[in-house]
């Protein structure tokens, strides 16, 4: 009797191939999971770096000394050659014998007078065309010089006008819910309405035994630590921009935010952070490498911060006006 082992041979052949296919599939799944984990971690880390690194982005310094020394626009040159030539021909014109004989003296003179009128009309239009933009440039220069003089002499209205014109200071969605300014007696005061604590993620990632990431609740202490870093970064950004647009030696930046108040079941909007910044120390900071919370130690700060409860109500360095320029 002959025993046929064909099916057994096929089974032994397919076994290693199936195992190799299964191994490759698991390897692909593992790599996909690692890519997904890396993407989730990077997105969370990037967002946290953004809200705690608002001060990293700096603007160009306005050189008021250079602007004040800027000369007035030069008047355009006027080409009067054509009309002068025609006028000279008319003044020197004397009818010759042929013109006198044929009676063309008066015709020639009339032609020269018409040519002179035409040249003058054409030059008048050209002069107007050149003077219009020149007058606009002069007007802009005079306005700029008036602003320069006002800013450099500490005029409240001039400084407030310059601050309000800077669009970098009005990007409210980045810094907070609102931003206002007051300038009184040369003292510049910015008041920022901070975002609520929900600007900070309330979760963090944790690895499961399988290697997959899962979201878990962020500890309260870490949430408040990040929120404090966001607030410090925001006020440092405002101060940095202010020093770059106006030549003041100090500015005050205060923040309002919802905070817990005794004898109340709800958070209320109160001043929570107020800082008097000086120009020298702010401009000396390497902004892209500066820890905003640590940087606050360089300045006069009014703050009541608790690691778990967060910010508390404070008395700001300077009273917050009822109405402020936005």
C-alpha positions in Angstrom: 0.0 0.0 0.0 1.3 3.5 -1.0 0.6 6.5 1.4 0.3 9.8 -0.4 1.7 12.7 1.8 0.8 15.5 -0.6 -1.5 17.4 1.7 1.0 17.2 4.6 3.7 18.7 2.4 1.4 21.6 1.4 0.6 22.3 5.1 4.2 22.3 6.1 5.0 24.7 3.2 2.2 27.1 4.0 2.9 27.2 7.8 6.1 29.4 7.6 4.6 31.6 4.9 1.5 32.3 7.0 3.6 33.1 10.1 5.8 35.5 8.0 2.7 37.2 6.7 1.3 37.5 10.2 4.6 38.9 11.5 4.7 41.5 8.7 1.1 42.5 9.4 1.8 43.0 13.2 4.9 45.0 12.3 2.9 47.3 10.1 0.3 47.7 12.8 3.1 48.5 15.4 4.6 51.1 13.1 1.2 52.7 12.4 0.6 52.9 16.1 4.0 54.5 16.7 3.3 57.1 14.0 -0.1 57.8 15.5 1.5 58.1 19.0 4.2 60.5 17.8 1.6 62.6 16.0 -0.6 62.9 19.1 2.4 63.7 21.4 3.8 66.3 18.9 0.4 68.1 18.5 -0.1 68.4 22.3 3.5 69.4 22.9 3.3 72.0 20.1 0.1 73.5 21.4 1.6 73.8 24.9 4.7 75.4 23.6 2.6 77.9 21.6 0.5 79.1 24.6 3.5 79.3 26.9 5.7 80.9 24.2 3.7 83.9 23.0 6.6 86.1 23.9 8.9 84.3 21.5 7.6 86.3 18.6 9.0 89.8 18.6 8.4 92.8 16.4 10.7 95.3 14.8 11.8 98.3 16.9 10.7 101.7 15.7 13.7 104.0 15.6 12.1 107.3 16.6 15.4 109.2 16.4 15.8 108.2 12.8 12.3 109.1 12.0 12.6 112.6 13.6 15.8 113.2 11.5 14.1 112.2 8.3 14.3 115.2 5.8 11.3 116.7 4.1 10.5 115.3 0.6 12.4 117.1 -2.3 10.2 119.2 -4.6 10.0 117.7 -8.1 12.1 119.4 -10.9 10.0 121.3 -13.4 11.1 121.4 -17.1 10.1 124.8 -18.5 12.4 124.6 -21.5 9.7 124.3 -24.2 7.7 127.4 -23.1 10.9 129.4 -22.6 12.1 128.6 -26.1 8.7 129.6 -27.6 8.6 132.8 -25.5 12.1 133.7 -26.6 11.2 133.2 -30.2 8.2 135.4 -29.8 10.2 138.1 -28.1 12.8 138.1 -30.8 10.4 137.8 -33.7 10.7 140.5 -36.4 9.0 140.1 -39.7 11.4 139.5 -42.5 11.2 141.1 -46.0 9.5 138.0 -47.5 6.9 137.8 -44.6 6.3 141.6 -45.0 6.0 141.2 -48.8 3.5 138.4 -48.5 1.6 139.8 -45.5 2.5 136.8 -43.2 4.1 138.7 -40.3 1.0 138.9 -38.2 0.2 135.2 -39.0 3.6 134.1 -37.9 3.4 136.1 -34.6 -0.1 134.7 -34.0 1.2 131.2 -34.5 4.0 131.8 -32.1 1.5 133.1 -29.5 -0.7 130.1 -29.9 2.3 127.8 -29.5 3.3 129.7 -26.4 -0.2 129.3 -24.9 -0.2 125.6 -25.8 3.3 125.1 -24.2 2.2 126.9 -21.0 -1.0 124.8 -20.8 0.8 121.5 -21.3 3.5 122.5 -18.7 0.7 123.6 -16.3 -0.8 120.1 -16.5 2.6 118.4 -16.1 3.4 120.6 -13.1 0.0 119.8 -11.4 0.6 116.0 -12.1 4.0 116.2 -10.3 2.9 118.5 -7.5 -0.1 116.3 -6.4 2.0 113.3 -5.2 4.6 115.7 -3.8 2.0 117.5 -1.7 0.8 114.1 -0.4 4.3 113.2 0.6 4.8 116.5 2.4 1.5 116.1 4.3 2.5 112.5 5.3 5.9 113.8 6.4 4.5 116.6 8.5 2.1 114.2 10.2 4.9 111.7 10.9 7.0 114.5 12.3 4.2 115.7 14.6 3.7 112.1 15.9 7.5 111.8 16.4 7.7 115.0 18.3 4.7 114.0 20.5 6.0 110.5 21.2 9.5 111.6 22.0 8.2 114.4 24.3 5.9 111.9 26.1 2.6 113.3 24.8 -0.2 111.0 26.0 -2.4 111.3 22.9 0.5 110.7 20.5 1.7 107.5 22.4 -1.8 106.1 22.6 -2.3 106.7 18.9 0.9 104.9 18.0 0.0 102.0 20.3 -3.5 101.6 18.9 -2.1 101.6 15.3 0.1 98.6 15.9 -1.8 95.5 14.7 0.5 93.1 16.5 -0.9 94.4 19.8 -4.5 93.8 18.7 -4.3 90.0 18.0 -6.6 89.3 20.9 -7.2 85.7 19.9 -3.6 84.9 20.7 -3.1 86.8 24.0 -6.5 86.8 25.6 -10.2 87.8 25.4 -9.5 91.5 25.3 -6.7 94.1 25.5 -7.0 97.8 26.4 -4.6 100.6 27.0 -4.4 103.9 28.9 -1.8 106.6 28.9 -2.0 109.2 31.7 0.8 111.5 32.6 3.3 109.5 30.5 2.5 106.3 32.3 1.5 103.5 29.9 -0.8 100.8 31.3 -2.0 97.8 29.4 -4.8 95.6 30.7 -5.2 92.1 29.3 -8.2 89.9 29.8 -6.8 86.4 30.0 -8.3 83.4 28.5 -10.0 81.1 31.0 -8.2 78.1 32.3 -9.7 75.9 29.6 -7.0 77.3 27.3 -4.8 74.7 28.9 -5.5 71.1 27.9 -7.2 69.1 30.7 -5.6 65.8 29.7 -2.2 64.2 29.1 -1.1 61.0 27.4 -0.2 57.8 29.1 1.2 54.6 27.5 -0.8 51.4 27.9 0.9 48.0 28.3 0.1 47.4 24.6 2.2 50.5 23.7 -0.9 52.5 22.7 -1.4 56.1 24.0 -4.5 56.9 26.0 -5.8 60.2 27.4 -5.8 60.6 31.2 -6.8 63.6 33.3 -4.0 66.1 33.8 -3.2 66.7 37.5 -4.6 70.0 38.8 -1.1 71.2 39.8 0.2 70.8 36.3 -2.8 72.5 34.7 -2.3 75.6 37.0 1.4 75.6 36.3 0.8 75.7 32.6 -1.9 78.4 33.0 0.6 80.5 35.0 3.2 80.1 32.3 0.6 81.2 29.7 -0.3 84.3 31.7 3.3 85.2 32.2 4.1 84.8 28.5 1.2 86.9 27.5 2.1 89.9 29.7 5.8 89.6 28.7 4.7 89.7 25.0 2.6 92.8 25.6 5.5 94.6 27.4 8.0 93.5 24.7 5.8 94.9 21.9 5.2 98.2 23.8 8.9 98.8 24.3 9.5 98.3 20.6 6.9 100.8 19.5 7.2 103.6 22.1 10.4 105.0 23.7 9.3 104.6 27.4 11.5 103.4 30.2 8.8 101.5 32.0 5.3 100.2 31.3 2.7 98.4 33.5 0.8 95.3 32.3 -2.1 94.0 34.4 -4.3 91.0 33.8 -7.9 90.2 34.8 -9.3 86.6 34.8 -12.0 84.6 36.6 -10.7 83.7 40.1 -12.1 82.2 43.3 -13.3 84.8 45.8 -14.3 84.1 49.4 -18.0 84.0 50.3 -18.9 83.3 46.6 -19.8 80.0 44.9 -18.7 81.3 41.6 -15.5 82.5 40.1 -15.5 86.3 39.5 -13.5 88.5 37.1 -10.8 90.3 39.1 -7.2 91.5 38.6 -4.9 88.5 39.1 -1.5 89.7 37.8 0.1 93.1 37.5 3.7 93.8 36.5 5.8 96.9 36.2 8.4 96.2 33.4 11.5 98.2 32.8 12.9 98.7 29.3 16.5 97.7 29.9 15.7 94.2 31.4 13.0 93.4 28.9 15.0 94.3 25.8 18.0 92.4 27.2 16.1 89.1 27.4 16.7 86.4 24.7 13.0 86.0 24.1 13.1 82.7 22.3 14.9 81.1 25.2 13.3 82.9 28.2 11.1 81.0 30.7 8.3 83.6 31.3 7.6 82.6 34.9 11.3 82.9 35.8 11.5 86.2 33.9 8.8 87.7 36.2 11.4 87.7 39.1 13.3 90.5 37.3 10.3 92.9 37.8 8.0 94.4 40.3 5.1 91.9 40.3 1.8 91.8 42.2 0.5 88.2 42.1 -1.3 85.7 44.4 -0.8 82.2 42.9 -1.6 78.9 44.5 -0.3 75.6 43.0 -3.8 74.0 43.1 -6.3 76.9 43.2 -4.4 79.0 40.7 -4.6 82.8 40.6 -6.2 84.8 43.4 -7.5 88.4 43.5 -4.8 91.1 43.8 -4.6 94.9 44.1 -2.9 95.9 40.7 0.1 98.2 40.7 -2.0 100.9 39.0 -5.7 101.2 39.2 -7.5 99.9 36.2 -9.5 102.7 34.4 -13.2 102.1 33.8 -12.7 103.0 30.2 -9.7 102.1 28.1 -8.7 102.4 24.5 -8.9 99.0 22.7 
